[in-house]
């Protein structure tokens, strides 16, 4: 029953997904990349929150991965 509810939710999904990105200031962690890829496969808009100082290179990398 629970699997059915999840499948129904995913099939009718029109919302967005927020991924909180982990990074070391230079690169994203593998789990963040996995989360962004999974969110893109589910469908809908994917947004990422990248917090910290000097995050430009990290955000540029994320944009290039999913453009």
C-alpha positions as CSV (number, residue, x, y, z in Angstrom):
1,X,0.0,0.0,0.0
2,X,2.8,2.4,0.9
3,X,4.5,1.8,-2.5
4,X,1.3,2.5,-4.3
5,X,1.0,5.9,-2.5
6,X,4.5,6.8,-3.3
7,X,4.1,5.9,-7.0
8,X,0.9,7.9,-7.2
9,X,2.6,10.8,-5.6
10,X,5.5,10.7,-8.0
11,X,3.2,10.3,-11.0
12,X,1.1,13.3,-10.1
13,X,4.1,15.4,-8.9
14,X,4.3,18.9,-10.2
15,X,6.3,20.4,-7.4
16,X,9.9,21.3,-7.2
17,X,12.8,19.7,-5.3
18,X,15.3,21.5,-3.1
19,X,18.7,19.9,-2.6
20,X,20.9,21.3,0.1
21,X,24.4,21.0,-1.4
22,X,27.4,19.9,0.6
23,X,30.8,21.1,-0.6
24,X,34.3,21.9,0.6
25,X,34.4,25.3,-1.2
26,X,35.9,23.7,-4.3
27,X,33.8,20.8,-5.2
28,X,30.4,19.2,-4.4
29,X,30.3,15.9,-2.5
30,X,29.3,12.8,-4.3
31,X,26.0,12.5,-2.3
32,X,25.0,15.9,-3.4
33,X,25.6,15.0,-7.1
34,X,23.5,11.8,-6.5
35,X,20.7,13.8,-4.9
36,X,20.6,16.3,-7.8
37,X,20.6,13.5,-10.4
38,X,17.8,11.6,-8.5
39,X,15.7,14.8,-8.2
40,X,16.1,15.5,-12.0
41,X,14.9,12.0,-12.7
42,X,11.8,12.4,-10.6
43,X,10.8,15.4,-12.6
44,X,9.8,19.0,-11.9
45,X,12.1,21.9,-11.1
46,X,15.3,21.2,-9.2
47,X,16.8,23.9,-7.0
48,X,20.0,23.7,-4.9
49,X,21.0,25.6,-1.8
50,X,24.7,26.3,-1.8
51,X,25.8,28.0,1.4
52,X,29.2,29.3,2.5
53,X,31.9,31.7,1.5
54,X,33.3,31.9,-2.0
55,X,30.8,29.4,-3.4
56,X,31.1,30.7,-7.0
57,X,33.1,27.7,-8.4
58,X,30.8,25.2,-6.7
59,X,27.7,26.8,-8.1
60,X,29.2,27.1,-11.6
61,X,30.1,23.4,-11.5
62,X,26.5,22.5,-10.5
63,X,25.0,24.6,-13.3
64,X,27.4,23.0,-15.9
65,X,26.4,19.5,-14.8
66,X,22.7,20.0,-15.4
67,X,22.5,22.4,-18.2
